[in-house]
Amino acid sequence: MTAPIYPCHLANFAKDRARNMMIKRAESIGVYWLDEVAQLRARGEDTAFNPVWEQEREGICDRTLHYPDYYLTSFHAYDEGNLGWEPALEASVAAKAVHARLWPEGDARGDSRLRQSYTDILLGQLPQSPRTIVDLGCSTGLSTYALQRAYPGAKITGVDLSDYFLTVARYQTTGQVGNPPITWLHAAAEATGLGDNSADLVSASLVFHELPQAAILAVIQEAHRILRPGGHFTIMEMNPRSEVYKKMPPYVLTLLKSTEPYLDQYFSLDLHQALVDRGFAPPTETQNTARHRVVIAKKQ
């Protein structure tokens, strides 16, 4: 007699399949996922895990922080979601694998080219260089460092709910170009604790597709609060109207959704209207890859 297949078993199978596909993709472009993560985990020491990671996390963690329920779930095929060392140490190498195929060359430069395409649009469309920047949902700092390269003289704060990700971000950006150095803040994007009217630019890169709609709307409201009048909220995200997603085979879309629990909620949101409803001027939208868009909204 064949054992029954339960939905949870199918979900776990899909997550494992998606993860294995990313690791194989990374290796196919010369990014040796497992080796790179092992080196990062040990940080040059002859140990399986360098305890300095935990010491540094203690220094960045806000123990009073309340994690919203939507965050305490599985993301990207990790049962612990974003609250663990494995997802934090693998995030940067995973980005190289996921974004490799955005460009015809299909190599390890895909992620950096994606970030560059975003900041190129900001440099071309924002009327003046921001002096104070907040990067919401900054993860391990790939988006934050891209902003620092674009605006090396700006005061930049990277905000994330995962103290694990922030610890890796601070380690990976130590010594990078920029004056003043990046500040890392352990907080929710919808409740940063930053001052009213305190930022010229608020950025959210590849964040909204990982949030339920209620959280997206709260983040938009928070961005409006901390922006100075005339400041800009800029969003780089998956484009729900992309032909790539419309033509994606159902089984591939199923694998994608198995690692992104709120993807349907993001795809069904009218982002432009949500921004206008919360006090922004009608935004502009520019396609930066076949799959992504950049939305820029000004605080009136």
C-alpha positions in Angstrom: 0.0 0.0 0.0 1.4 3.4 -1.0 1.8 5.9 1.9 -0.4 9.0 1.5 1.3 12.2 0.3 0.4 15.1 2.6 0.6 18.8 1.6 3.4 19.4 4.1 5.5 16.6 2.4 4.9 18.3 -1.0 6.0 21.6 0.4 9.1 20.2 1.9 9.9 18.4 -1.4 9.5 21.7 -3.3 11.7 23.6 -0.9 14.5 21.0 -1.1 14.2 20.9 -4.9 14.4 24.7 -5.1 17.5 24.8 -2.8 19.3 22.1 -4.7 18.6 23.9 -8.0 20.2 27.1 -6.6 23.3 25.3 -5.4 23.7 23.5 -8.8 23.2 26.8 -10.6 25.8 28.5 -8.5 28.4 25.7 -9.2 27.6 25.9 -12.9 28.7 29.5 -13.1 31.8 29.0 -11.0 30.4 30.0 -7.6 31.2 27.2 -5.3 28.4 27.7 -2.8 29.4 25.1 -0.2 33.1 26.0 -0.2 32.4 29.8 0.0 30.0 29.3 2.9 32.4 27.0 4.8 35.1 29.6 4.5 32.8 32.4 5.7 31.5 30.2 8.5 35.0 29.6 9.8 36.4 33.0 9.0 39.9 31.6 8.3 40.0 29.6 11.6 40.4 25.8 11.6 37.0 25.3 13.1 33.5 24.4 11.9 32.1 27.6 13.2 34.0 30.7 14.4 32.5 31.8 17.8 33.3 35.4 16.9 30.1 35.4 14.8 28.0 35.0 18.0 30.0 37.6 19.9 29.4 40.1 17.1 25.7 39.2 16.9 25.3 40.0 20.6 26.7 43.5 19.9 24.1 44.2 17.2 21.0 42.4 18.5 18.1 44.4 20.1 16.8 41.9 22.7 13.7 44.0 23.3 12.6 43.7 19.6 9.3 42.0 18.9 9.2 39.9 15.8 6.0 40.1 13.9 4.2 36.8 13.3 4.6 37.0 9.5 8.4 36.9 10.0 8.4 33.7 12.1 8.0 31.4 9.1 10.1 29.6 6.6 11.7 31.6 3.9 13.9 30.5 1.0 13.8 26.8 2.0 15.1 27.5 5.5 12.9 26.2 8.3 14.3 29.0 10.5 13.5 31.6 7.9 15.9 34.5 8.3 16.7 34.0 12.0 19.7 31.7 11.8 23.3 31.4 10.7 22.7 29.1 7.7 20.5 31.6 5.8 22.6 34.5 6.8 25.9 33.0 5.7 24.4 31.7 2.4 22.5 34.9 1.5 25.2 36.5 -0.6 26.2 33.4 -2.6 22.5 32.6 -3.1 22.0 36.0 -4.6 24.8 35.3 -7.2 23.0 32.1 -8.2 19.5 33.5 -8.3 20.4 36.6 -10.3 23.0 35.0 -12.7 20.5 34.5 -15.4 19.2 38.0 -15.5 21.8 38.8 -18.1 22.8 36.9 -21.3 26.2 36.0 -19.9 24.6 34.1 -17.0 27.6 34.5 -14.8 28.4 35.4 -11.2 28.2 39.2 -12.0 24.4 39.0 -12.3 23.7 40.2 -8.8 26.1 43.1 -8.8 24.7 44.2 -12.2 21.2 44.1 -10.9 22.2 46.4 -8.0 24.0 48.6 -10.4 21.0 48.9 -12.7 19.0 50.1 -9.7 21.4 52.7 -8.6 22.0 53.9 -12.2 18.3 54.7 -12.4 18.5 56.6 -9.1 21.5 58.6 -10.2 19.7 59.4 -13.4 16.3 60.3 -12.1 16.7 61.8 -8.6 17.0 65.5 -8.8 19.9 65.7 -6.3 22.2 63.4 -4.3 20.7 62.4 -1.0 22.7 63.1 2.1 20.9 60.7 4.4 19.8 57.2 3.2 17.8 54.4 4.9 18.0 51.0 3.3 15.0 49.0 4.6 15.3 45.2 4.7 19.0 45.4 3.9 19.7 41.6 4.5 23.5 41.0 4.3 24.2 44.5 3.0 24.4 43.9 -0.8 21.8 46.6 -1.4 23.3 48.9 1.2 26.8 48.7 -0.2 25.4 49.4 -3.7 23.9 52.6 -2.4 27.1 53.5 -0.7 29.0 53.1 -4.0 26.5 55.3 -5.7 26.5 58.0 -2.9 29.8 57.6 -1.1 29.4 60.8 0.9 25.9 59.9 2.3 25.1 58.9 5.8 23.5 55.4 5.3 21.6 53.2 7.7 20.8 49.6 6.9 17.8 48.2 8.7 16.8 44.6 9.1 14.8 42.3 11.4 17.5 39.6 11.4 20.5 40.2 13.7 22.2 37.3 11.9 21.9 39.0 8.6 23.1 42.3 10.0 26.1 40.7 11.6 27.2 39.2 8.2 26.5 42.6 6.6 28.8 44.4 8.9 31.5 41.8 8.5 31.3 41.8 4.7 31.3 45.6 4.3 34.1 46.3 6.8 36.7 48.5 5.1 34.6 49.2 2.1 34.5 52.6 0.5 32.4 55.2 2.1 32.6 58.1 4.6 30.9 58.0 7.0 30.6 54.2 7.4 27.3 52.4 7.2 25.2 52.1 10.4 23.4 48.8 11.0 20.1 48.9 12.8 18.2 45.9 14.2 14.6 46.9 13.6 11.5 46.2 11.6 11.1 48.1 8.4 7.6 49.2 9.4 8.8 50.4 12.8 12.4 51.6 12.5 12.4 54.0 15.4 14.2 56.6 13.3 13.1 60.2 13.6 10.4 61.9 11.6 11.5 63.8 8.5 15.1 62.5 9.0 16.0 60.9 5.6 16.4 62.2 2.0 16.1 58.8 0.5 14.4 55.6 1.7 15.2 52.5 -0.3 13.7 49.0 -0.3 15.4 46.4 -2.6 13.8 43.0 -3.1 11.8 43.4 0.1 8.1 43.7 -0.7 7.7 40.3 -2.3 8.7 38.8 1.1 6.0 40.6 3.0 2.2 40.2 3.4 0.2 43.1 2.1 -0.5 44.5 5.5 3.2 44.7 6.2 3.9 46.3 2.8 1.4 49.1 3.5 2.9 49.6 7.0 6.4 49.9 5.5 5.2 52.5 3.0 3.7 54.5 5.8 6.9 54.3 7.8 8.9 55.4 4.8 6.7 58.4 4.4 7.1 59.3 8.1 10.9 59.2 8.1 11.3 61.0 4.8 11.8 64.8 4.6 9.3 66.7 2.4 10.6 66.3 -1.1 12.4 63.1 -0.2 12.0 59.9 -2.3 11.0 56.4 -1.5 12.6 54.1 -4.1 11.7 50.4 -4.6 13.5 47.8 -6.6 11.4 44.7 -7.0 10.1 41.8 -9.0 7.7 43.1 -11.7 4.4 41.2 -11.6 3.6 42.3 -15.1 6.8 40.8 -16.5 6.4 38.4 -19.4 8.9 36.2 -17.7 6.5 35.4 -14.9 3.5 35.2 -17.2 5.3 32.6 -19.3 6.9 30.7 -16.4 6.1 27.0 -16.4 3.6 26.1 -13.6 6.1 23.7 -11.9 8.8 26.4 -11.8 6.3 29.0 -10.3 5.3 26.4 -7.7 9.0 26.0 -6.7 9.4 29.7 -6.5 6.3 30.1 -4.3 7.5 27.3 -2.0 10.3 29.6 -0.9 8.4 32.9 -1.0 5.3 32.5 1.2 3.8 36.0 0.4 4.5 36.2 -3.3 0.9 36.0 -4.3 0.0 38.9 -2.0 2.7 41.1 -3.5 1.8 40.2 -7.1 -1.9 41.2 -6.4 -1.1 44.5 -4.8 -1.5 47.8 -6.7 1.7 49.3 -5.5 1.3 52.7 -7.2 -2.1 53.2 -5.7 -0.8 52.1 -2.3 1.9 54.8 -2.4 -0.5 57.5 -3.5 -3.0 56.5 -0.8 -0.3 57.0 1.8 0.7 60.5 0.8 3.2 60.1 -2.0 3.0 61.8 -5.4 2.1 59.5 -8.3 5.2 57.4 -8.7 7.3 56.6 -11.8 8.2 53.1 -12.9 11.2 52.0 -14.9 12.1 48.5 -16.0 15.7 47.6 -15.0 15.7 43.9 -16.0 13.3 41.6 -17.8 12.0 40.6 -14.3 12.4 43.7 -12.2 11.2 47.3 -11.9 12.2 50.4 -10.1 9.4 52.5 -8.6 10.2 56.1 -7.4 7.8 58.0 -5.2 8.2 61.6 -3.9 6.9 62.7 -0.5 4.8 65.7 -1.3 
